[in-house]
Amino acid sequence: MPATIRDVARASGVHISTVSRTFSAPHLVNPETRSRVLACADDLGYRPNRAARALITGRTHNIGLIIADIANPFFPPLIKAAESQARQRDYHVFVADTNEDPAAEEELVHALAKQVDGVLLCSPRMSNSLIEQLSREVPLVVINRQVAGLPAVVMDVGQGARLAIDHLLGLGHRDIALLSGPRGSWTSREIRRAAAAAVRAGGGDLTVLGPNLPTETGGTALAEQVRRCGATAVLAYNDLMAIGLMEGLHDLGLRVPGDVSVVGIDDITLSRLTRPKLTTVATPTAAAGRTAVDMLLQHDSPAATRNLRGGGRSSAGDDRRTTAQVMLQTELVIRDSTGPGPRAGRTDGAAGVEHPGPHCPAGPGSPAVATGEVVAS
C-alpha cells in the first residue's frame, strides 16, 4: 500500500500540516525540519498528490508548451531545455503541436488553461490581439514573437539576417534572394526587414520569394524560381528550407556554392551533415526554452492563478502582466555552402562583365511561391 502523508508525519514526528507545507511551501518550514520530512518521505516512497496540492496552493505545477511543428528539428532542443528547467522547479511540461495552424493554437490554449499554471507560446501564428486576449485567461510567455504588454523571449533573427547578408555581400554577391517563411510569422517579417535594409546599405538587390512552407519540401520547390531570378546567393527562413533548396539546385545541375551560395537560419544538427555543410545563423533555442520557463514561473503567483481560474481579470499591478522582453543573440556560423560571388575582388568601377541576373516574378502555378518581389536595390 502506498505511503500516505500521515505515515510521513508519524515517521518524522511532525504534524500533517508541516508535511504539507514542506512540499507546497518549503520556504515556510524550518530547514532542519524540512530535511527530516523529505528524508522520511524518500525512505517511505511517499509522493505528494499534485491534484490535492493544487486545491490548497492554487498551483497545478504544470506548464503548457505550444509549438508550431514538432517535426521541425528547431524545436526539440527548446522542448528538452524547457522540460529540464521546469523539472528543477518541480513543474511538469505538457507539449502540444499545432501544425502551423493558428486555429489549433487558440483551441489548445483554451484546453490547457484549466490544467496548467501558464503557457509558453512558441512561434505562434495567431494575431497579436488574439494572443493578448488569451493572456487574460491564462498567464502566457511568448517565444519568438513580440506582443505589446506580454512577456517574451525572442532570438535576434534580425541581427542574424544582417550578419548573413553582410557575409554574402563581402563575398561579392549583389543579387540575393530571400526565401521567406509562413504567412503570419513574426520571425519571417523580422528577417525580411533586416535583410532588406542590409542589402540596400550594401548596394545590392534583394528578391523575396514567399510566403512559403518552412520545410525541406518548401525549399526544394523554390529552386527553379531562384534559378530564373538570377540570384547568386540565397538566405532561407530556416535550415530546412535551405537544405531543400540545395537539393533542388543540385537536381537542376547547379553547384552550391559554385553557382549559388546558400545560408540558412537555426543551426540544426542536419546543417552540419549536409554536403556541402550549411552556412547558417545559429539561434539559442535551448537558452530560449530555459529563459521562458524562468520568466513564466517568476511572475506566477497563487493569487493570480486563483483569480484567473475564477474568471477574474488581472489588475494593472499584477506581476503576471510584466512586459519584460528578453532578446537572445544570434551568430553566423560559416561553413561550406557559401563562396565567392561574381563580383568577388572587384569594385563597382572594375572592368569586366557583371552578372546581376534578371529579377523575375514567381512563376504562376507554383504551390510554394506566392510572389517574387524586388524590395531593395
C-alpha positions in Angstrom: 0.0 0.0 0.0 1.4 3.4 -0.9 2.7 5.6 1.9 0.4 8.5 2.9 1.0 11.9 4.3 0.0 10.6 7.8 2.8 8.0 7.5 5.4 10.7 6.8 4.1 12.9 9.6 4.3 9.9 12.1 7.8 8.9 11.0 9.2 12.4 11.1 7.4 13.4 14.3 5.6 16.4 12.9 2.0 17.5 12.2 0.4 16.6 8.9 0.2 20.3 8.1 4.0 20.6 8.4 4.5 17.8 5.9 2.0 19.5 3.5 3.9 22.8 3.8 7.2 21.0 3.2 6.0 20.1 -0.3 3.8 23.1 -1.1 5.7 26.0 0.5 9.1 24.7 1.6 10.4 28.2 2.4 7.9 28.4 5.3 9.4 25.3 7.0 12.5 25.2 9.3 15.4 23.8 7.2 16.2 21.1 9.7 12.5 20.0 9.9 12.2 20.2 6.1 15.2 17.9 5.6 13.9 15.4 8.1 10.5 15.3 6.5 11.9 14.9 3.0 14.2 12.1 4.2 11.3 10.2 5.7 9.2 10.8 2.6 12.0 9.4 0.5 12.5 6.4 2.7 8.8 5.6 2.7 8.5 6.2 -1.1 5.9 8.9 -0.5 4.8 11.1 -3.4 2.5 14.1 -2.8 -0.8 14.2 -4.5 -0.4 17.0 -7.0 -4.1 17.5 -7.6 -4.8 17.8 -3.8 -1.8 20.3 -3.5 -3.3 22.4 -6.4 -6.5 22.8 -4.4 -4.5 24.2 -1.5 -1.9 26.3 -3.3 -3.8 27.4 -6.4 -1.0 25.9 -8.5 -1.1 22.8 -10.6 2.7 22.7 -11.1 2.1 22.1 -14.8 3.1 24.3 -17.7 1.8 24.1 -21.3 4.2 24.4 -24.2 2.6 25.0 -27.6 4.8 24.8 -30.6 4.2 25.3 -34.4 5.6 22.0 -35.7 7.1 19.2 -33.5 8.6 17.6 -36.7 10.8 20.6 -37.2 14.3 19.9 -35.8 14.4 23.5 -34.5 12.0 22.7 -31.7 13.3 19.6 -29.8 16.3 21.4 -28.2 13.9 24.1 -26.9 11.4 21.5 -25.6 14.1 19.5 -23.8 15.6 22.6 -22.2 12.2 23.8 -21.1 11.3 20.4 -19.6 14.7 20.2 -17.8 14.3 23.7 -16.4 10.8 23.1 -15.3 11.7 19.8 -13.6 14.3 21.6 -11.5 11.4 23.8 -10.2 9.1 20.7 -9.6 7.0 21.5 -12.6 5.8 19.3 -15.5 5.5 20.4 -19.1 2.7 19.4 -21.4 3.8 19.7 -25.1 1.2 20.4 -27.8 1.8 20.7 -31.6 -0.3 23.0 -33.8 1.0 22.0 -37.2 1.3 25.7 -38.1 -2.4 26.2 -37.6 -3.5 29.4 -35.7 -7.0 28.0 -35.0 -5.4 24.9 -33.3 -3.2 27.3 -31.2 -6.3 29.1 -29.9 -8.1 25.8 -29.1 -5.1 24.4 -27.3 -4.7 27.5 -25.1 -8.4 27.2 -24.1 -8.0 23.4 -23.4 -4.9 23.9 -21.3 -6.0 27.0 -19.4 -7.7 25.0 -16.6 -4.9 22.4 -16.3 -1.7 24.5 -16.1 -0.3 27.5 -14.3 0.8 29.1 -17.5 1.5 28.6 -21.2 4.6 29.1 -23.3 3.6 30.0 -26.9 6.4 29.3 -29.3 6.4 30.9 -32.7 2.6 31.4 -32.7 0.7 32.2 -35.9 -2.2 33.9 -34.2 -2.8 37.7 -34.3 -1.3 39.8 -31.5 -4.8 40.9 -30.5 -5.9 37.3 -30.0 -2.8 36.4 -28.1 -3.4 39.4 -25.8 -7.0 38.3 -25.3 -5.9 34.7 -24.4 -3.4 36.1 -21.9 -6.4 37.1 -19.7 -7.4 33.5 -19.5 -4.1 32.0 -18.5 -0.6 33.5 -18.0 1.4 33.5 -21.2 5.1 33.9 -22.2 5.6 34.2 -25.9 8.7 32.8 -27.6 9.9 34.1 -31.0 7.2 36.8 -31.1 6.8 40.3 -29.6 3.4 41.2 -28.3 2.9 44.5 -26.6 2.2 44.1 -22.9 3.2 40.5 -22.7 6.5 38.9 -21.5 8.5 37.5 -24.4 11.7 35.7 -25.2 13.0 36.4 -28.7 16.0 35.4 -30.7 17.6 38.3 -32.5 17.0 36.9 -36.0 17.3 40.5 -37.4 20.9 40.6 -36.2 21.4 37.2 -37.7 20.0 38.2 -41.1 22.2 41.3 -41.2 25.3 39.1 -40.4 24.3 36.7 -43.2 23.7 39.4 -45.8 26.9 41.2 -44.9 28.8 37.9 -45.3 27.3 37.4 -48.8 28.0 41.0 -49.8 31.5 40.6 -48.6 31.9 37.5 -50.8 31.0 39.7 -53.9 27.3 38.8 -54.2 24.9 41.6 -55.2 21.9 39.6 -56.4 20.5 37.9 -53.3 17.2 36.0 -52.9 15.3 35.7 -49.6 13.1 32.6 -49.1 10.6 33.9 -46.6 8.7 31.7 -44.1 5.0 31.0 -43.5 2.3 33.7 -43.5 1.8 35.3 -40.1 5.3 34.6 -38.9 6.9 37.4 -36.8 10.3 35.8 -37.4 9.9 35.9 -41.1 8.9 39.6 -41.0 12.0 40.4 -38.9 14.3 38.5 -41.2 12.8 40.3 -44.3 13.0 43.7 -42.7 16.7 43.3 -41.6 17.8 41.6 -44.8 16.2 44.4 -47.0 18.0 47.1 -45.0 21.3 45.3 -45.1 21.1 44.6 -48.9 20.1 48.2 -49.5 23.0 49.5 -47.5 25.4 47.3 -49.4 24.2 48.4 -52.8 22.6 45.1 -53.9 19.3 43.8 -54.9 17.0 41.5 -52.8 14.4 39.3 -54.4 11.8 38.0 -51.9 10.1 34.7 -52.6 7.2 33.8 -50.4 5.4 33.2 -48.2 6.5 29.5 -48.1 6.1 26.3 -46.1 9.0 26.3 -43.6 10.0 22.7 -44.7 12.6 20.9 -46.8 9.9 20.4 -49.5 9.2 24.1 -49.4 12.8 24.9 -50.1 13.1 22.3 -52.9 10.1 23.8 -54.7 11.8 27.2 -54.9 15.0 26.0 -56.7 13.6 26.8 -60.2 12.5 30.3 -59.0 15.9 31.0 -57.6 17.5 30.0 -60.9 15.1 32.1 -63.0 15.7 35.2 -60.9 19.4 35.0 -61.4 20.3 35.2 -57.7 23.9 34.2 -56.9 23.2 33.9 -53.2 20.2 32.9 -51.0 19.2 33.5 -47.4 16.5 31.0 -46.3 14.0 31.4 -43.5 15.3 28.3 -41.8 17.8 25.5 -42.3 15.2 23.0 -43.5 14.3 25.3 -46.4 18.0 25.9 -47.2 18.7 22.1 -47.2 15.7 21.5 -49.5 16.9 24.4 -51.8 20.3 22.8 -52.1 18.7 19.5 -53.1 16.6 21.3 -55.7 19.6 23.3 -57.1 21.5 20.0 -57.4 18.7 18.5 -59.4 18.9 21.5 -61.8 22.6 21.0 -62.3 23.6 24.0 -60.2 26.5 23.8 -57.8 26.5 25.0 -54.2 28.4 27.2 -53.7 30.0 27.3 -57.2 26.8 28.7 -58.8 24.7 29.7 -55.9 25.7 30.3 -52.2 23.1 29.3 -49.6 22.6 30.4 -46.0 20.1 29.0 -43.5 18.9 30.1 -40.1 18.7 27.9 -36.9 21.9 25.7 -37.0 20.0 22.4 -36.6 22.1 19.2 -36.4 21.3 18.4 -40.1 23.1 21.6 -41.2 26.4 20.0 -40.2 25.6 16.8 -42.0 24.8 18.1 -45.5 27.2 18.2 -48.4 28.3 20.9 -48.6 27.9 21.7 -44.9 25.5 24.6 -44.5 26.5 28.1 -43.5 23.8 29.3 -41.1 22.7 31.6 -38.4 22.8 29.8 -35.0 19.9 30.6 -32.8 20.0 29.9 -29.0 16.9 27.6 -28.9 17.8 25.8 -25.6 18.5 29.1 -23.9 15.1 30.4 -25.1 13.4 27.4 -23.5 15.1 27.8 -20.2 14.6 31.6 -20.1 10.9 31.3 -21.0 10.2 28.8 -18.1 12.1 31.1 -15.6 10.1 34.1 -16.8 6.8 32.3 -16.5 7.5 31.0 -13.0 9.0 34.2 -11.8 5.7 36.0 -12.4 3.4 33.2 -11.4 1.6 33.6 -8.1 -1.1 31.5 -6.4 -3.4 34.6 -6.1 -3.1 35.4 -9.8 -3.7 31.7 -10.7 -6.9 31.5 -8.5 -8.1 34.8 -9.9 -7.7 33.5 -13.4 -9.4 30.2 -12.7 -12.3 32.2 -11.3 -12.6 34.1 -14.5 -11.2 37.3 -13.0 -9.1 39.8 -14.8 -5.6 40.7 -13.6 -5.1 44.1 -12.2 -2.6 46.6 -13.5 -0.3 45.8 -10.6 -0.3 42.1 -11.1 3.2 41.0 -11.8 1.8 38.4 -14.2 1.3 41.3 -16.6 5.0 42.1 -16.9 6.1 43.5 -20.2 9.7 42.1 -19.9 11.3 41.4 -23.2 14.4 39.2 -23.3 16.5 39.3 -26.5 18.9 36.5 -27.1 21.8 37.0 -29.5 22.4 35.0 -32.7 25.6 34.4 -34.5 26.8 33.4 -38.0 28.4 30.0 -38.5 30.3 29.9 -41.8 30.7 26.5 -43.4 31.0 25.3 -46.9 27.7 26.4 -48.7 28.9 30.0 -49.3 31.7 31.0 -51.6 32.8 33.9 -53.8 30.3 35.7 -55.9 30.7 37.1 -59.5 31.9 40.4 -58.1 34.4 39.0 -55.7 37.6 41.0 -55.6 36.1 43.7 -57.9 34.9 47.2 -57.2 31.9 48.8 -58.9 34.1 50.5 -61.4 36.2 47.5 -62.3 36.4 46.4 -65.9 34.6 43.2 -66.9 31.2 41.8 -67.4 28.8 42.0 -64.5 26.4 39.1 -63.7 23.5 40.6 -61.9 20.9 38.3 -63.3 17.3 39.4 -64.2 14.8 39.7 -61.3 11.8 37.6 -62.2 8.4 37.3 -60.5 7.5 33.9 -59.3 6.0 31.7 -61.9 2.3 31.0 -61.9 1.0 27.8 -60.6 3.9 27.3 -58.1 2.4 25.7 -54.9 5.1 27.1 -52.6 5.8 30.6 -54.0 3.3 33.4 -53.8 5.4 36.3 -55.1 8.8 37.2 -56.4 9.4 40.8 -55.4 12.5 43.0 -55.5 12.3 45.0 -52.3 15.7 46.6 -52.1 18.2 48.0 -54.6 
